Amino acid sequence: MRHAERFALNQWLAEYPQNATYDEVFKMVIDGDERVAVWESLAGNPNYVIADVIEETKFSVENMLNNLLYGVALMDKTEEQSREEGAME
């Protein structure tokens, strides 16, 4: 399971089978499987709403991580160019 997937599940679910894949747990949420327990903040919502919140959280974390990695790569490239320009002077 990817980091963003695990984060999203842990953010909204108090309990789920730890050996299941993200897709399996997601289906359990939609099906209302009793092996999945939702944190109190989402309790009482329809299963499709809970699934949407989990998916949106996963998407947001994936974007944040991608932006962070892009920023680090860009910073590394900028530092490398600065060193090369400094060596030329």
GILINGI-V971360 format. One line per field, one symbol per residue. ss: DSSP state (h for helix, s for strand, l for the rest). phi: phi as a letter, one per 30 degrees, with the letter a starting at -180 (. if undefined). burial: 1 if it has 9 or more other C-alpha atoms within 8 Angstrom, else 0. Layout:
# GILINGI-V971360
ss->???
phi->???
burial->???
This chain:
# GILINGI-V971360
ss->llhhhhhhhhhhsssllllllhhhhhhhhhhlllllssllllllllhhhhhhhhhhhhhhhhhhhhhhhhhhhhhhhhhhhhhhhhhhl
phi->.dedddeddddccdaaddcddedddedddddieddcccdedcejddeddddddddddedddeddddddddddddddddddddddddddd
burial->00011111100111010000010011011100000111100100001001100110111011000000000000000000000000000
